[in-house]
């Protein structure tokens, strides 16, 4: 009997086109789920007969409740090299290896700067007006040259965004809990305290990993420090920003606007208040959604499965 493999949350129905899954035959039978399965009970019911579960980032969390309720589970694969929504301890207790894939900084950094450009020049807003036959030229744009870009988190992603900012002639400031002036300089930015960065920046872009120190890092107090003409961009993780405080700041125009790609709960509900605000540009967690990245994600997923079946797991990040 072949092992049953579930590939979850393939929203665009492209998983089988992005890699050569035939190399798994006849040892593995692959089933692709194109829609979100739902809550934990629904996930358990759908996956109870599968030995292998492949998740796309954090789209479907695998907490202890789910892992312990899947009797046949033998292997978990996540795209990228880490996934905070998987209970690694629960998997380890059952001896279930968790394997990852390669990733890179380019895709999300490019989207982050795309949101900055959109906010500065009202691109998507004017596109919608043009297509609706609205009157000519209503917005007045902002030049990025000479403005200040504040980056929270200057790792691979943040450093790449810093490079984009410098290419546009922006002054680049950076802060993180462990930042030093030397580290900031290495990443192509000038060190600032968190308060200084928020007060001085025209655009604040978040590139921190979600954790205990970063959860809820940006809230009402931080928005009060920002310029009323400033914009927030979040392509990292939704819970880094207190969502209710963001909505309040946008409604009160405490800040000029925001570009948001990540949310507390995804997919974003159809009646979510963020969908109704005119001063926010929303994208549906597209940071890593590129053809190049999908080919790496799914190609490595296939390699991970083949290696496990052959008795020599690769890219193991937990066991």
C-alpha distance (Angstrom), angle and dihedral (degrees) to the residues before:
residue distance angle dihedral
X1 . . .
X2 3.81 . .
X3 3.78 120.0 .
X4 3.79 113.0 -102.4
X5 3.81 114.0 -125.1
X6 3.81 124.8 -165.9
X7 3.80 118.4 -157.2
X8 3.79 106.0 -163.3
X9 3.78 134.5 -151.2
X10 3.79 100.4 4.4
X11 3.81 89.7 165.6
X12 3.81 94.6 173.8
X13 3.82 94.9 43.9
X14 3.80 92.5 -125.0
X15 3.82 105.5 116.4
X16 3.80 95.4 101.1
X17 3.82 91.2 47.9
X18 3.80 96.0 50.8
X19 3.81 98.1 61.9
X20 3.80 141.7 21.7
X21 3.80 102.1 -99.9
X22 3.82 91.6 170.4
X23 3.82 89.5 86.0
X24 3.81 87.4 73.0
X25 3.81 94.2 61.7
X26 2.99 132.3 142.4
X27 3.82 93.1 7.3
X28 3.82 98.9 58.2
X29 3.79 133.4 42.4
X30 3.82 111.1 -156.1
X31 3.81 125.5 -150.0
X32 3.80 119.3 -175.1
X33 3.80 122.8 -152.5
X34 3.81 110.6 -155.1
X35 3.80 97.4 -175.2
X36 3.78 134.5 49.5
X37 3.79 107.1 -87.7
X38 3.79 94.5 -144.8
X39 3.79 134.6 -131.5
X40 3.80 126.7 4.2
X41 3.80 94.7 -88.7
X42 3.80 91.2 52.1
X43 3.81 90.9 48.5
X44 3.81 91.4 51.0
X45 3.79 92.0 49.6
X46 3.81 92.5 48.4
X47 3.80 97.0 45.9
X48 3.83 103.8 36.2
X49 3.82 93.1 107.0
X50 3.81 97.8 45.6
X51 3.80 125.8 101.3
X52 3.82 95.4 -169.4
X53 3.80 126.6 43.7
X54 3.82 121.4 -171.7
X55 3.80 116.8 -166.1
X56 3.79 129.0 -165.9
X57 3.80 105.2 -134.0
X58 3.82 110.7 -66.1
X59 3.80 97.5 -30.3
X60 3.82 91.5 115.1
X61 3.82 113.8 24.8
X62 3.80 119.1 -144.2
X63 3.81 105.4 -152.3
X64 3.80 124.0 172.4
X65 3.81 92.2 -89.2
X66 3.79 91.6 61.7
X67 3.80 97.7 39.1
X68 3.81 92.6 50.8
X69 3.81 91.6 47.9
X70 3.81 96.7 55.2
X71 3.83 104.0 83.8
X72 3.80 97.5 -175.8
X73 3.82 97.9 44.2
X74 3.81 112.3 129.6
X75 3.83 105.3 155.0
X76 3.81 137.7 27.2
X77 3.78 121.7 -164.9
X78 3.78 123.9 -170.1
X79 3.76 126.9 -174.0
X80 3.82 112.4 -116.7
X81 3.78 125.0 22.9
X82 3.79 99.6 -75.7
X83 3.77 139.2 25.0
X84 3.79 121.0 -170.2
X85 3.82 91.4 -167.6
X86 3.82 92.5 68.2
X87 3.81 116.7 84.1
X88 3.79 96.9 -131.0
X89 3.80 93.0 -177.1
X90 3.79 92.2 54.8
X91 3.81 90.3 49.5
X92 3.81 91.7 48.2
X93 3.79 92.3 50.2
X94 3.79 88.6 58.3
X95 3.78 93.1 43.1
X96 3.80 92.3 -115.7
X97 3.81 112.3 150.6
X98 3.80 118.3 -137.1
X99 3.79 114.5 -150.5
X100 3.80 128.3 -169.3
X101 3.78 138.8 -162.7
X102 3.75 137.0 -130.9
X103 3.80 120.7 -85.5
X104 3.81 137.8 175.7
X105 3.80 142.6 -150.4
X106 3.79 99.9 -120.5
X107 3.80 104.3 81.7
X108 3.81 100.4 52.6
X109 3.81 94.0 38.4
X110 3.81 90.0 55.0
X111 3.79 92.3 49.9
X112 3.81 91.4 48.2
X113 3.77 91.1 55.2
X114 3.79 90.2 43.7
X115 3.80 88.3 58.6
X116 3.81 89.9 49.1
X117 3.80 90.4 53.3
X118 3.80 91.5 46.5
X119 3.80 92.1 51.2
X120 3.79 92.4 46.5
X121 3.80 95.8 49.6
X122 3.84 103.8 23.7
X123 3.80 90.4 -124.2
X124 3.81 100.2 161.4
X125 3.82 91.8 38.7
X126 3.81 93.3 53.3
X127 3.81 91.7 41.8
X128 3.82 89.5 57.9
X129 3.82 91.2 46.8
X130 3.81 92.7 49.4
X131 3.79 91.6 51.7
X132 3.80 90.7 47.3
X133 3.82 91.9 53.5
X134 3.80 93.6 -115.3
X135 3.85 123.1 162.1
X136 3.80 118.5 -71.0
X137 3.85 121.8 -91.7
X138 3.78 114.6 -7.5
X139 3.80 104.3 155.2
X140 3.81 128.1 69.6
X141 3.78 113.4 -146.4
X142 3.77 133.3 -140.7
X143 3.79 124.4 -124.4
X144 3.77 114.1 -128.9
X145 3.80 91.5 -153.5
X146 3.78 107.8 98.9
X147 3.81 95.2 11.2
X148 3.81 124.9 114.3
X149 3.80 124.8 -108.8
X150 3.80 116.7 -161.8
X151 3.79 116.6 -160.4
X152 3.80 121.9 -162.4
X153 3.79 104.0 -157.4
X154 3.80 120.5 19.3
X155 3.79 102.8 -155.8
X156 3.80 124.3 120.9
X157 3.80 93.3 -53.9
X158 3.79 97.1 40.1
X159 3.80 92.6 47.1
X160 3.79 90.5 52.4
X161 3.81 91.5 51.0
X162 3.80 88.3 48.2
X163 3.81 88.4 56.2
X164 3.79 91.0 51.6
X165 3.79 89.7 50.2
X166 3.79 92.8 51.5
X167 3.82 90.1 48.8
X168 3.81 87.8 57.5
X169 3.79 92.1 49.3
X170 3.79 96.3 -105.9
X171 3.78 126.6 149.1
X172 3.81 105.7 -119.6
X173 3.81 123.7 -148.8
X174 3.79 124.6 -178.4
X175 3.79 138.5 -166.3
X176 3.78 138.4 170.5
X177 3.81 132.6 154.5
X178 3.82 91.3 -94.7
X179 3.80 98.3 34.4
X180 3.80 121.2 133.6
X181 3.82 128.8 -176.9
X182 3.81 88.3 -108.8
X183 3.82 93.6 52.4
X184 3.78 91.0 46.4
X185 3.79 91.4 52.7
X186 3.81 91.0 49.2
X187 3.82 88.5 54.1
X188 3.79 92.8 50.4
X189 3.79 98.0 -103.4
X190 3.79 143.0 99.9
X191 3.79 117.5 -109.7
X192 3.80 118.1 -114.5
X193 3.75 134.1 167.5
X194 3.77 115.0 -107.3
X195 3.81 90.5 -105.4
X196 3.81 93.6 48.1
X197 3.79 91.5 48.7
X198 3.79 93.3 51.0
X199 3.80 93.3 46.7
X200 3.81 96.4 47.2
X201 3.80 104.5 36.4
X202 3.78 125.7 98.7
X203 3.81 89.7 -167.1
X204 3.81 124.9 27.1
X205 3.81 115.5 -163.6
X206 3.81 122.0 -170.1
X207 3.81 120.4 -141.2
X208 3.80 103.5 156.8
X209 3.78 127.5 126.4
X210 3.80 112.8 -112.4
X211 3.80 110.8 -108.6
X212 3.76 142.8 126.4
X213 3.81 92.6 -68.8
X214 3.81 96.1 45.8
X215 3.81 101.0 40.0
X216 3.82 107.5 109.4
X217 3.80 91.1 1.0
X218 3.80 92.8 143.5
X219 3.79 117.0 51.7
X220 3.78 142.6 130.0
X221 3.81 93.7 -51.0
X222 3.78 92.3 53.0
X223 3.80 93.4 46.1
X224 3.81 88.6 52.3
X225 3.81 89.1 57.8
X226 3.81 94.0 52.6
X227 3.78 123.9 89.4
X228 3.82 114.6 -97.9
X229 3.81 85.2 -124.3
X230 3.84 93.8 52.8
X231 3.80 129.7 105.6
X232 3.81 132.0 -145.0
X233 3.81 121.8 -144.8
X234 3.81 121.0 -167.7
X235 3.81 120.1 -176.3
X236 3.81 94.2 144.9
X237 3.81 114.3 73.0
X238 3.80 129.9 -35.6
X239 3.83 99.5 -128.6
X240 3.82 92.1 60.0
X241 3.80 84.3 78.1
X242 3.80 120.9 52.2
X243 3.78 98.1 -119.8
X244 3.80 97.2 -154.1
X245 3.81 90.6 50.6
X246 3.81 90.7 49.4
X247 3.79 91.6 52.4
X248 3.81 90.8 48.2
X249 3.82 91.8 49.1
X250 3.80 91.9 50.0
X251 3.79 92.8 47.4
X252 3.81 92.8 48.0
X253 3.82 91.1 41.4
X254 3.78 89.7 -126.2
X255 3.79 81.6 148.5
X256 3.79 126.6 23.9
X257 3.78 96.1 -118.0
X258 3.77 148.9 -58.8
X259 3.78 143.2 -118.5
X260 3.80 110.5 -143.7
X261 3.80 129.7 -174.8
X262 3.83 100.1 160.2
X263 3.79 133.1 54.8
X264 3.79 142.8 -171.7
X265 3.80 90.9 -110.4
X266 3.80 122.2 24.7
X267 2.96 135.0 -124.8
X268 3.80 89.2 40.1
X269 3.80 111.4 -120.3
X270 3.79 116.6 -108.4
X271 3.81 92.1 -120.1
X272 3.80 96.2 46.7
X273 3.85 111.8 137.3
X274 3.81 92.4 -128.6
X275 3.81 87.9 68.9
X276 3.80 90.8 63.0
X277 3.81 100.9 50.2
X278 3.82 117.3 103.2
X279 3.82 95.7 -155.0
X280 3.80 98.4 59.7
X281 3.81 130.4 80.6
X282 3.81 111.1 -150.0
X283 3.80 130.2 -162.6
X284 3.84 125.0 178.3
X285 3.83 99.8 -115.1
X286 3.80 93.4 -68.6
X287 3.80 96.6 154.2
X288 3.81 95.0 108.5
X289 3.81 97.3 23.3
X290 3.80 103.3 109.8
X291 3.80 130.2 123.5
X292 3.80 91.3 -117.5
X293 3.80 92.9 51.8
X294 3.79 93.7 45.0
X295 3.80 90.4 52.8
X296 3.80 89.4 53.8
X297 3.81 93.7 43.7
X298 3.78 96.7 48.5
X299 3.79 94.9 35.4
X300 3.80 90.7 54.6
X301 3.81 90.3 44.0
X302 3.80 89.9 58.2
X303 3.81 90.5 47.4
X304 3.80 90.4 50.0
X305 3.81 92.0 52.0
X306 3.81 93.6 46.1
X307 3.81 91.6 49.0
X308 3.81 92.0 49.3
X309 3.80 92.4 49.3
X310 3.81 89.2 49.2
X311 3.80 90.6 52.9
X312 3.81 99.5 -109.6
X313 3.83 109.6 92.9
X314 3.81 117.4 -158.2
X315 3.83 133.6 -157.2
X316 3.82 90.8 20.7
X317 3.80 110.5 179.2
X318 3.80 96.9 172.8
X319 3.78 140.3 5.3
